[in-house]
Amino acid sequence: MNALVYHGPGKKSWEEKPNPVIKESTDAIVRISKTTICGTDLHIMKGDLPAVTDGRIIGHEGVGIVEEVGSAVSNFKKGDHVIISCITSCGKCEYCKRSMYSHCEKGGWILGNLIDGTQAEYVRIPYADNSLYPIPAGADEEALVMLSDILPTGFECGVLNGKVKPGDTIAIVGAGPIGLAALLTSQFYAPAVIIMIDMDDNRLAVAKTFGATHVINSSSGNVAEQAMKLTGSKGVDTAIEAVGISATFELCEEIIGAGGCIANIGVHGTSVVLHMESLWSKNITITTRLVDTVTTPMLFKAVQAKKLDPNKLITHHFKLNEIIKAYDTFGNAAKEKSLKVILTNSNV
């Protein structure tokens, strides 16, 4: 098969690799039909995640068709169409029983990280019964790629961890795909004010069409002052950090109001400054989380009921063997006006 292979910071290639094989009785082999690129993959390419080693096939999102199952797999069979969860869960360990699938003792975020991932023609999925979701006939598989990671991540790490409530004022720092996923799913809880902050005018314009009530271009001046003015100088109830750099996290610290919650989604490759001198007395909650994907079934129902439209996040389409070009497009979002890209395996 062919796959995208990581060879160290800034180095990747589309090359031939051996087809994956069943290693454990709980495995499934899935033929990828559609996959995508995540902001975390860009962090990998920058060298921000040293656990990803030379030779790794990256990618942790996608939909596909089951090609083979191990003897212990009971929920799936050859030919089934499935969503691949970005998080692998055994369903039996202490953390899985606490719905912390991201910390599964035998899984967690391993796809495209510690084991080969989904930016390939085939992928091995450990603990398939707990790490795949069936796709009903006639469903929009392209839209369902967004349920692998981006929508549960925005919802769980941003909206749920951020304790968004009806009537709240919230700010989302970062209008990339994850920030926009948080924007879409925050509206389940009817916040009164949604402020989207980014330096890309195109993404801010998109955010307005997605439901943001206010947008601030972070290159336009004192962003904290602009945000505070929108809140009557009280600060926001929830600040969601969706970039993963020190400057954006510190901005969240500046604009959070008393009793508020800072919910971090961003993947941070370097340290940030925690301004305890200004936060210690403000009853602030700071949350971090790696997505657990426990909300995927609920989000799937919302998509099926047309209460949530993941297609809004898709801007570009490529063949799977055009993945190098797709990375260039995704990595130059401002120039290309890109959000999520869909990569289709033409051999399916």
C-alpha atoms as one frame of an Amber mdcrd trajectory, in Angstrom:
protein
   0.000   0.000   0.000   0.956   3.684  -0.099   1.013   5.957   2.940   2.245
   9.312   4.232   5.367   8.672   6.296   6.964  11.040   8.811  10.766  11.234
   8.706  11.496  13.879  11.318  10.621  17.584  11.646   9.701  19.043   8.267
  10.212  15.734   6.463   7.451  13.571   5.030   6.923  11.425   1.954   4.193
   9.476   0.154   5.727   6.049  -0.160   5.085   2.336  -0.357   4.695   0.477
   2.933   3.645  -3.082   3.824  -0.079  -3.614   4.307  -1.037  -3.825   7.987
  -1.946  -7.247   9.357  -3.987  -8.531  12.294  -1.714  -8.677  15.355  -4.256
  -9.261  18.124  -7.648 -10.972  18.122  -9.316  -7.614  18.881  -7.864  -5.899
  15.768  -9.562  -4.893  12.549  -8.001  -3.890   9.250  -9.839  -0.973   7.632
  -9.467   0.132   4.030  -9.488   3.927   4.166 -12.078   5.580   1.939 -11.740
   9.158   3.227  -9.368  10.806   5.647  -8.200  14.307   6.539  -5.366  16.330
   8.086  -5.463  17.648  11.653  -3.750  20.629  13.215  -2.047  18.102  15.478
  -0.448  16.586  12.383   1.078  19.998  11.682   2.441  20.031  15.241   3.971
  16.610  14.554   5.584  17.941  11.386   7.111  20.790  13.399   8.641  18.318
  15.850   6.376  19.320  18.735   5.572  15.682  19.601   8.859  13.813  20.030
   7.048  10.503  20.697   6.306  10.343  16.959   9.341   8.623  15.475  10.952
   8.402  12.046   9.005   6.023   9.800   5.606   6.519  11.400   2.510   6.678
   9.201   0.596   9.600  10.646  -3.080  10.531  10.735  -5.820   9.643  13.216
  -9.085  10.473  11.413 -11.117   8.839   8.711 -13.878   6.566   7.513 -13.470
   3.297   5.687 -14.565  -0.249   4.996 -13.670  -3.175   7.234 -11.370  -5.519
   5.320 -10.630  -8.111   8.002 -11.380  -8.660  11.697  -9.697 -10.601  14.458
 -11.396 -13.587  16.056 -12.522 -11.607  19.132 -14.217  -8.773  17.188 -17.991
  -9.188  17.483 -19.485  -5.814  16.474 -18.034  -5.574  12.967 -17.492  -7.764
   9.947 -15.852  -7.535   6.540 -17.601  -4.959   4.345 -18.952  -2.754   7.162
 -18.597   0.999   6.691 -17.137   2.607   9.809 -15.984   5.824  11.437 -12.496
   5.509  12.914 -12.178   7.128  16.329  -9.002   9.117  16.879  -8.874   7.518
  20.333  -8.324   3.786  20.793 -10.056   2.277  23.827 -10.026  -1.247  25.243
 -13.272  -0.574  27.137 -12.127  -2.616  30.142  -9.335  -0.806  31.982  -9.777
   1.572  34.937  -9.637   4.687  32.755 -12.080   3.359  30.159 -14.539   2.533
  32.941 -14.246   6.186  34.000 -14.955   7.253  30.370 -11.392   8.568  30.089
 -10.684   6.722  26.856  -7.806   9.071  26.082  -5.921   7.469  28.986  -6.796
   3.878  28.129  -4.013   1.718  29.534  -3.702  -0.129  26.230  -4.775   2.608
  23.832  -5.515   6.320  24.035  -4.210   8.538  21.284  -1.944   6.029  19.596
  -3.064   6.217  15.935  -0.544   8.219  13.930   1.357   8.777  17.152   2.651
   5.548  18.688   1.349   3.221  15.963   0.736   3.708  12.243  -2.243   5.884
  11.396  -4.912   6.652   8.841  -3.175   8.699   6.134  -2.731   5.488   4.196
  -4.700   3.079   2.064  -5.142   0.654   4.987  -4.884   0.941   8.758  -4.892
  -1.507  11.665  -7.367  -0.559  14.401  -6.736  -2.130  17.820  -9.774  -2.852
  20.036 -12.020  -2.439  17.038 -15.280  -3.099  18.925 -14.680   0.021  21.032
 -12.729   2.156  18.554 -14.961   2.039  15.475 -18.517   3.289  14.907 -20.897
   1.847  12.286 -22.059   4.072   9.426 -25.628   3.417   8.269 -26.381   3.029
   4.588 -26.874   6.329   2.791 -25.045   8.443   5.360 -22.736  11.247   4.199
 -19.369   9.643   4.919 -17.503  12.830   4.049 -19.285  14.729   6.819 -18.716
  11.862   9.237 -14.928  12.191   8.902 -15.404  15.232  11.154 -16.651  12.899
  13.908 -13.308  11.087  14.112 -11.721  13.932  16.053 -12.533  17.556  15.342
 -16.148  17.748  16.535 -15.749  15.695  19.734 -12.510  17.565  20.474 -14.085
  20.998  20.114 -17.107  19.892  22.108 -15.453  17.935  24.920 -12.261  19.923
  25.440 -13.776  23.334  24.727 -17.519  23.450  25.341 -17.981  20.823  28.058
 -14.724  21.567  29.872 -15.480  25.271  29.506 -18.851  24.797  31.247 -20.716
  26.846  28.629 -24.240  27.705  29.798 -27.286  29.457  28.334 -26.817  33.217
  28.276 -23.040  33.062  28.754 -20.469  35.275  27.082 -17.734  33.133  25.577
 -14.577  33.819  23.603 -12.882  31.318  21.309  -9.265  32.177  20.574  -8.367
  30.582  17.261 -10.771  30.301  14.325  -9.160  27.252  12.810 -11.117  24.016
  12.360 -11.008  23.102  16.063 -12.080  26.579  17.148 -14.892  26.518  14.613
 -15.955  23.073  15.843 -16.170  24.547  19.347 -18.190  27.436  17.923 -20.689
  25.096  16.235 -21.147  22.819  19.242 -21.245  25.649  21.813 -24.562  26.644
  20.299 -26.154  23.508  21.783 -26.102  25.568  25.020 -27.291  28.927  23.624
 -24.579  31.325  24.828 -25.693  34.930  24.389 -22.374  36.264  23.080 -19.735
  34.352  21.113 -16.541  36.287  20.400 -14.188  34.708  17.866 -10.572  35.900
  17.831  -8.075  35.190  15.056  -5.697  37.012  12.706  -7.227  35.543   9.524
 -10.049  37.707   8.143 -11.381  34.860   6.015 -11.737  32.538   8.993 -13.379
  35.313  10.998 -15.866  35.851   8.164 -16.598  32.121   8.201 -17.053  32.279
  11.979 -19.732  34.945  11.528 -21.661  32.665   9.176 -21.304  29.834  11.736
 -22.908  31.876  14.517 -20.230  34.107  16.092 -21.834  37.316  17.348 -18.564
  39.283  17.329 -15.157  38.811  15.700 -11.816  40.404  16.538  -8.757  40.355
  14.302  -5.871  39.815  16.684  -3.535  41.859  14.487  -5.767  44.937  14.723
  -4.612  46.356  18.046  -5.087  45.588  21.724  -7.221  42.472  21.511  -7.791
  42.172  25.254  -9.130  45.729  25.413 -11.496  45.058  22.512 -12.792  41.881
  24.109 -13.204  43.481  27.522 -15.140  46.355  25.946 -17.603  43.842  24.498
 -18.212  42.463  27.999 -18.657  45.787  29.764 -15.170  45.312  31.275 -16.321
  42.215  33.178 -14.538  39.621  31.056 -15.930  36.472  29.485 -17.524  33.540
  31.282 -15.591  31.022  29.189 -12.378  31.478  27.197 -11.524  28.583  24.877
  -7.902  28.367  23.723  -7.798  26.625  20.335  -4.329  27.408  18.966  -1.639
  25.983  21.239   0.855  28.819  21.708   1.772  30.934  24.711   0.359  34.189
  23.344  -3.143  32.811  22.844  -3.259  31.133  26.253  -2.123  34.352  27.922
  -4.824  36.235  26.019  -7.389  33.900  27.578  -5.943  34.780  30.988  -6.359
  38.476  30.234  -9.990  38.334  29.146 -11.466  35.807  31.579 -13.963  37.240
  34.035 -14.370  36.486  37.739 -15.700  32.979  38.253 -14.884  32.105  34.657
 -13.324  29.073  33.029 -10.355  28.838  30.668 -10.665  25.662  28.589  -7.506
  24.673  26.769  -7.807  22.683  23.525  -4.547  23.669  21.823  -1.576  21.306
  21.553   1.258  23.109  23.337   4.789  22.248  22.298   6.384  24.839  24.599
   5.632  26.277  28.028   3.179  29.098  28.710   3.139  31.716  31.454   0.495
  31.325  34.154  -0.258  34.790  35.526  -1.180  33.821  39.061  -0.553  37.398
  40.191  -3.760  38.412  38.417  -5.719  35.146  38.557  -5.326  33.956  42.137
  -8.257  35.963  43.503 -10.677  35.633  40.574 -12.157  32.163  41.209 -10.838
  30.979  37.843 -10.988  27.383  36.647  -8.398  26.210  34.106  -9.099  22.926
  32.344  -7.037  20.725  30.047  -8.102  17.584  28.258  -7.229  15.161  25.535
 -10.403  14.246  23.698 -12.038  11.047  24.967 -14.602  10.738  22.122 -17.278
   9.735  24.647 -19.647  12.202  22.945 -19.228  10.761  19.436 -22.519   8.792
  19.534 -24.448  11.885  20.631 -22.791  14.064  17.987 -23.528  11.392  15.381
 -27.232  11.606  16.282 -27.091  15.414  16.021 -25.576  15.128  12.544 -28.162
  12.559  11.467 -30.962  14.824  12.768 -29.440  17.750  10.837 -28.903  19.706
  14.048 -25.186  19.862  13.268 -23.656  20.250   9.807 -19.998  19.107   9.661
 -19.843  19.812   5.921 -19.483  23.495   6.795 -15.938  22.754   7.917 -14.818
  21.179   4.617 -13.233  23.531   2.072 -10.943  21.416  -0.115 -10.910  17.975
  -1.711  -7.941  15.906  -2.875  -7.188  12.365  -3.906  -5.329  10.469  -1.208
  -2.210  10.283  -3.369  -2.248  14.113  -3.538  -1.666  14.334   0.212   1.591
  16.322  -0.060  -0.299  19.012  -1.982  -3.096  18.790   0.589  -0.612  19.435
   3.406   0.629  22.528   1.584  -2.940  23.780   1.261  -3.878  22.990   4.867
  -0.648  24.457   6.214  -1.144  27.734   4.312  -4.668  28.352   5.518  -4.706
  32.129   5.156  -3.479  32.061   1.581  -5.578  29.066   0.501  -8.652  29.908
   2.624  -8.628  26.349   3.871 -10.334  24.719   6.821 -10.653  20.932   6.685
  -9.527  19.001   3.630 -10.977  15.668   2.521  -8.654  13.066   1.025 -10.400
  10.338  -0.964  -8.847   6.971  -1.681  -9.622   6.466  -5.371  -8.883   2.750
  -5.011 -11.994   2.160  -2.888
